[in-house]
């Protein structure tokens, strides 16, 4: 995570006060993911929060998104009719004298959007970002709810940050979520995953009160293309640590200056074929493919157990 994200996330802040009536899955979720991991569960049909574990990490702090931003770049590519593009990933990209590498040093070979999102191929996203340019990338990020607060009734919500203006030469770094001035919150990730799962409605994650819609994203075809890739990510890609349950989702990992271990994300929804709940997990020191995906699986298991007891009908 780079400078602005570090500043946004480093300042100490008290944990937001949760309602006196506990969220339905709060106690079980807190037992499922021990500190320092944080996480949340939200109904995709209403935005109702079911659990919010260590909200200071998800609400009052914003963090570098890492590869969660690849969802934004993928949607921008689909909207610009670039979704069918395939590129060769050799593990290295050289453009205008700058060398960028993929996390898979030996490369992914010829790869398209679906596999690139599932396997989190950096090279595909570097190349498509140069085709799209800053305007399309920023527009997609704004429409997906980044850079502005979700309007949640959880106290202390911050807005995250988008780098505006986005320099043309920084589009590749934006697309993979590793640059100064770019940060998001767990609530934003949760709202976005809810929209991918429910047909495009961005809900404001709510502790109480009626549902509050904050926007719409995507066409049915675009959302289905993204959802297929997120299912692949868990079944055979970077999210495989969550594959013990029917989850779809995206991992994210980003370096933190002065910290040996990077930070880690997983955001997704479940069940993967008929979504009911969105999940986000954040680990201050770890890997998205290992630690955050496992935490998200543990959280989602809490939801499935509750559902099987008849829990979702409780209000």
C-alpha positions as CSV (number, residue, x, y, z in Angstrom):
1,X,0.0,0.0,0.0
2,X,1.4,3.3,-1.0
3,X,1.6,6.8,0.7
4,X,-2.0,8.1,0.7
5,X,-3.5,4.7,1.5
6,X,-1.0,4.4,4.4
7,X,-2.0,7.8,5.7
8,X,-5.7,6.9,5.5
9,X,-5.2,3.6,7.3
10,X,-2.6,4.5,9.9
11,X,-4.4,7.1,12.0
12,X,-5.9,5.4,15.2
13,X,-9.6,5.6,15.4
14,X,-12.0,4.1,17.9
15,X,-14.2,1.2,16.8
16,X,-17.6,2.4,15.6
17,X,-20.4,1.8,18.0
18,X,-22.6,-1.1,16.8
19,X,-26.3,-1.1,17.7
20,X,-27.4,-2.2,21.1
21,X,-29.4,-5.0,19.5
22,X,-26.6,-7.3,18.1
23,X,-26.3,-8.0,14.4
24,X,-27.7,-11.5,13.7
25,X,-24.3,-13.2,13.2
26,X,-22.0,-10.9,15.2
27,X,-21.0,-13.3,18.0
28,X,-20.5,-16.3,15.7
29,X,-18.5,-14.2,13.2
30,X,-16.3,-12.8,15.9
31,X,-15.5,-16.3,17.0
32,X,-14.9,-17.5,13.3
33,X,-12.2,-14.9,12.5
34,X,-9.8,-14.1,15.4
35,X,-7.9,-10.8,15.5
36,X,-6.4,-9.1,13.6
37,X,-8.6,-10.2,10.7
38,X,-11.7,-8.2,10.0
39,X,-14.7,-9.1,8.0
40,X,-18.4,-8.5,7.3
41,X,-21.5,-10.2,5.9
42,X,-24.3,-8.4,4.1
43,X,-27.6,-9.6,2.5
44,X,-27.3,-9.0,-1.2
45,X,-31.0,-8.3,-1.7
46,X,-31.3,-5.5,0.9
47,X,-27.8,-4.3,2.1
48,X,-28.7,-5.5,5.6
49,X,-25.5,-6.1,7.6
50,X,-25.4,-9.5,9.3
51,X,-22.0,-9.2,10.9
52,X,-19.3,-6.5,11.1
53,X,-16.1,-7.8,12.8
54,X,-13.5,-5.2,13.8
55,X,-15.2,-2.4,11.9
56,X,-12.4,0.1,12.4
57,X,-10.5,-1.8,9.7
58,X,-13.5,-1.8,7.3
59,X,-15.2,1.5,8.0
60,X,-13.0,4.2,9.5
61,X,-9.8,3.1,7.7
62,X,-9.3,2.8,3.9
63,X,-6.6,0.6,2.5
64,X,-4.8,-0.1,-0.8
65,X,-7.1,-2.4,-2.8
66,X,-4.5,-4.5,-4.5
67,X,-6.0,-6.9,-7.1
68,X,-9.6,-6.1,-6.0
69,X,-9.2,-3.2,-8.5
70,X,-8.9,-5.7,-11.3
71,X,-12.7,-6.0,-11.1
72,X,-13.0,-2.3,-12.0
73,X,-10.6,-2.7,-14.9
74,X,-12.4,-5.8,-16.1
75,X,-15.7,-4.0,-16.1
76,X,-14.2,-1.0,-17.9
77,X,-12.9,-3.4,-20.5
78,X,-16.3,-5.0,-21.0
79,X,-18.0,-1.6,-21.4
80,X,-15.4,-0.5,-24.0
81,X,-15.9,-3.7,-26.0
82,X,-12.4,-4.9,-25.0
83,X,-13.6,-7.9,-23.0
84,X,-12.7,-10.3,-25.8
85,X,-9.0,-9.2,-25.9
86,X,-6.4,-11.7,-25.1
87,X,-2.7,-11.0,-24.4
88,X,0.4,-12.9,-24.0
89,X,1.7,-13.0,-20.4
90,X,5.4,-14.0,-20.3
91,X,5.7,-12.8,-16.7
92,X,7.1,-9.4,-17.8
93,X,5.8,-6.3,-19.5
94,X,8.1,-3.6,-20.9
95,X,6.5,-0.3,-22.1
96,X,8.3,3.0,-22.7
97,X,11.3,1.7,-20.9
98,X,9.4,0.7,-17.7
99,X,9.5,-3.0,-16.7
100,X,6.4,-4.4,-14.9
101,X,6.2,-8.0,-13.8
102,X,3.4,-10.5,-13.1
103,X,3.1,-12.2,-9.7
104,X,3.6,-15.5,-11.8
105,X,7.2,-15.0,-12.9
106,X,7.0,-17.6,-15.6
107,X,3.9,-16.1,-17.1
108,X,0.3,-17.3,-17.8
109,X,0.7,-17.7,-21.5
110,X,-2.0,-16.4,-23.8
111,X,-4.8,-15.3,-21.6
112,X,-8.2,-13.6,-21.8
113,X,-10.3,-11.6,-19.4
114,X,-12.0,-14.5,-17.6
115,X,-8.8,-16.4,-16.8
116,X,-6.9,-13.2,-16.2
117,X,-9.4,-12.2,-13.4
118,X,-9.6,-15.7,-12.0
119,X,-5.8,-16.1,-11.9
120,X,-5.2,-12.4,-11.2
121,X,-2.8,-12.0,-14.1
122,X,-1.1,-8.6,-13.8
123,X,0.2,-8.5,-17.4
124,X,-3.3,-8.7,-18.9
125,X,-4.5,-5.8,-16.7
126,X,-1.4,-3.7,-17.4
127,X,-2.0,-4.1,-21.2
128,X,-5.8,-3.5,-21.1
129,X,-5.4,-0.5,-18.9
130,X,-3.2,1.2,-21.5
131,X,-5.9,0.6,-24.1
132,X,-8.6,2.0,-21.8
133,X,-6.8,5.0,-20.5
134,X,-7.5,7.0,-17.3
135,X,-10.9,8.4,-18.2
136,X,-12.6,5.0,-18.6
137,X,-10.9,3.5,-15.6
138,X,-11.8,6.4,-13.3
139,X,-15.4,6.4,-14.6
140,X,-15.8,2.7,-13.9
141,X,-14.4,3.1,-10.4
142,X,-16.7,6.0,-9.6
143,X,-19.8,4.1,-10.9
144,X,-18.8,1.1,-8.9
145,X,-19.0,3.3,-5.8
146,X,-15.3,3.9,-5.1
147,X,-14.0,7.2,-4.0
148,X,-17.2,8.1,-2.1
149,X,-18.8,6.9,1.1
150,X,-21.5,4.3,0.8
151,X,-23.9,6.2,3.0
152,X,-23.9,3.4,5.6
153,X,-25.4,4.1,9.0
154,X,-22.2,2.6,10.6
155,X,-20.6,5.7,12.3
156,X,-17.3,7.0,11.2
157,X,-17.3,5.9,7.6
158,X,-14.5,7.3,5.4
159,X,-14.7,7.7,1.6
160,X,-11.5,6.1,0.5
161,X,-9.7,7.8,-2.4
162,X,-9.2,7.8,-6.1
163,X,-6.2,9.5,-7.7
164,X,-7.7,12.4,-9.7
165,X,-6.4,13.3,-12.1
166,X,-5.0,9.8,-13.0
167,X,-1.8,10.2,-15.0
168,X,-1.9,8.4,-18.3
169,X,1.3,6.4,-17.5
170,X,-0.1,5.3,-14.2
171,X,-3.2,3.5,-15.7
172,X,-1.5,0.1,-15.3
173,X,-0.8,0.6,-11.6
174,X,-4.4,1.8,-11.1
175,X,-5.7,-1.3,-12.8
176,X,-3.9,-3.6,-10.4
177,X,-4.6,-1.5,-7.3
178,X,-1.1,-0.5,-6.4
179,X,-0.5,3.3,-6.6
180,X,-0.4,6.4,-4.5
181,X,-3.8,8.1,-3.9
182,X,-5.9,4.9,-4.3
183,X,-7.7,3.4,-1.3
184,X,-11.0,1.7,-0.6
185,X,-12.9,0.5,2.5
186,X,-14.4,-2.8,3.3
187,X,-17.9,-1.4,3.1
188,X,-17.2,-0.3,-0.5
189,X,-16.0,-3.8,-1.4
190,X,-19.0,-5.3,0.3
191,X,-21.4,-3.0,-1.6
192,X,-19.7,-3.7,-4.9
193,X,-19.9,-7.5,-4.4
194,X,-23.5,-7.2,-3.5
195,X,-24.2,-5.5,-6.8
196,X,-22.4,-8.1,-8.8
197,X,-24.5,-10.8,-7.0
198,X,-27.9,-9.2,-7.2
199,X,-28.1,-7.9,-10.7
200,X,-26.4,-4.5,-10.3
201,X,-27.9,-2.7,-7.4
202,X,-25.4,-1.0,-5.1
203,X,-26.8,-1.0,-1.6
204,X,-25.6,1.1,1.3
205,X,-24.6,-1.5,3.9
206,X,-27.1,-0.9,6.8
207,X,-27.2,-1.8,10.5
208,X,-30.9,-0.9,10.7
209,X,-33.7,0.8,8.8
210,X,-35.0,0.4,5.3
211,X,-32.8,-0.6,2.3
212,X,-30.9,2.4,0.7
213,X,-29.9,2.2,-2.9
214,X,-26.8,4.2,-4.0
215,X,-26.6,3.3,-7.6
216,X,-26.7,0.7,-10.4
217,X,-23.9,-1.0,-12.3
218,X,-23.5,-3.2,-15.3
219,X,-25.7,-5.0,-17.8
220,X,-26.8,-8.5,-17.2
221,X,-24.2,-9.8,-19.7
222,X,-21.4,-7.8,-18.1
223,X,-22.3,-8.9,-14.6
224,X,-22.5,-12.6,-15.7
225,X,-19.1,-12.4,-17.3
226,X,-17.6,-11.0,-14.1
227,X,-19.4,-13.5,-11.9
228,X,-18.2,-16.4,-14.0
229,X,-14.6,-15.2,-13.5
230,X,-15.2,-14.9,-9.8
231,X,-16.5,-18.4,-9.6
232,X,-13.4,-19.6,-11.5
233,X,-11.2,-17.7,-9.1
234,X,-12.4,-19.8,-6.2
235,X,-12.8,-23.1,-8.0
236,X,-9.4,-23.1,-9.7
237,X,-7.7,-19.7,-9.3
238,X,-6.2,-17.4,-6.6
239,X,-9.2,-17.8,-4.3
240,X,-8.9,-21.6,-4.0
241,X,-8.4,-21.4,-0.2
242,X,-12.2,-20.7,-0.1
243,X,-13.2,-23.5,-2.4
244,X,-14.5,-25.7,0.4
245,X,-17.8,-23.7,0.1
246,X,-19.8,-22.5,-3.0
247,X,-18.3,-19.0,-3.0
248,X,-17.3,-16.7,-5.8
249,X,-14.8,-13.9,-5.2
250,X,-11.6,-12.0,-5.8
251,X,-8.4,-11.9,-3.8
252,X,-6.2,-8.8,-3.3
253,X,-2.8,-8.3,-1.9
254,X,-0.8,-5.0,-1.6
255,X,2.5,-4.0,-0.1
256,X,2.6,-1.8,3.0
257,X,5.6,0.6,3.4
258,X,7.6,-0.3,6.5
259,X,5.8,-3.6,6.9
260,X,7.4,-7.0,5.9
261,X,4.1,-8.6,5.1
262,X,1.6,-7.2,2.7
263,X,-2.1,-6.6,3.5
264,X,-4.7,-9.0,2.2
265,X,-8.3,-8.9,0.9
266,X,-11.0,-11.3,-0.2
267,X,-14.4,-10.0,-1.4
268,X,-17.1,-12.2,-2.8
269,X,-20.6,-13.7,-2.6
270,X,-22.4,-16.9,-1.9
271,X,-23.8,-19.3,-2.9
272,X,-22.0,-18.8,-6.2
273,X,-25.0,-19.9,-8.3
274,X,-27.8,-18.1,-6.4
275,X,-26.2,-15.4,-4.2
276,X,-27.7,-14.5,-0.9
277,X,-24.8,-12.9,1.0
278,X,-21.8,-10.8,0.2
279,X,-18.6,-11.3,2.2
280,X,-15.5,-9.3,2.7
281,X,-12.4,-10.2,4.7
282,X,-9.3,-8.1,5.4
283,X,-6.1,-9.2,7.0
284,X,-3.5,-6.5,7.9
285,X,-0.6,-8.8,7.4
286,X,-1.0,-11.7,5.0
287,X,-1.8,-12.9,1.5
288,X,-5.2,-12.6,-0.2
289,X,-4.9,-16.1,-1.7
290,X,-4.0,-17.6,1.6
291,X,-5.2,-15.7,4.7
292,X,-8.0,-13.5,3.5
293,X,-9.6,-16.2,1.4
294,X,-9.6,-18.6,4.3
295,X,-11.1,-15.9,6.6
296,X,-13.9,-15.3,4.1
297,X,-14.6,-19.0,3.9
298,X,-14.9,-19.1,7.7
299,X,-17.3,-16.2,7.7
300,X,-19.4,-17.6,4.9
301,X,-19.7,-20.9,6.8
302,X,-21.2,-19.0,9.7
303,X,-23.9,-17.7,7.3
304,X,-24.6,-21.1,5.8
305,X,-25.1,-22.6,9.2
306,X,-27.4,-19.8,10.2
307,X,-29.4,-20.2,7.0
308,X,-29.8,-23.9,7.5
309,X,-31.3,-23.1,10.9
310,X,-33.8,-20.8,9.3
311,X,-32.0,-17.7,10.2
312,X,-32.6,-15.5,7.1
313,X,-36.3,-15.3,7.9
314,X,-35.5,-13.6,11.2
315,X,-35.8,-9.8,11.4
